[in-house]
Amino acid sequence: MAGSGFLVGPDGVRVEPVELQPVDVAYARRRHRDAKPGDVFFLVTRHGRLLGYCRDIEEVAELVDLRLLHGPDDAAESGGAAG
């Protein structure tokens, strides 16, 4: 999906909306049997390793704390993560 944004979080988490390609469908069907090419899912990875394909933001929240997600440039603009 060209032009789609993504969010990042702690520990290398990345959440990105993607349009499923045929190679993605097998992974998405592990949780969503009706997934098909062309569907849009959230791809959730940590350090480049697949955590899951999520149909909606509620499913993303099952994998990562949504409060810790931010745009890729937000941490630099705000001076880093608060501790």
PyMOL commands that set and color helices and strands:
alter all, ss='L'
color gray80, all
select helices_A, chain A and resi 10-12+22-28+57-63+66-68+74-78
alter helices_A, ss='H'
color red, helices_A
select strands_A, chain A and resi 7-8+13-19+40-46+49-54
alter strands_A, ss='S'
color yellow, strands_A
deselect
rebuild
show_as cartoon
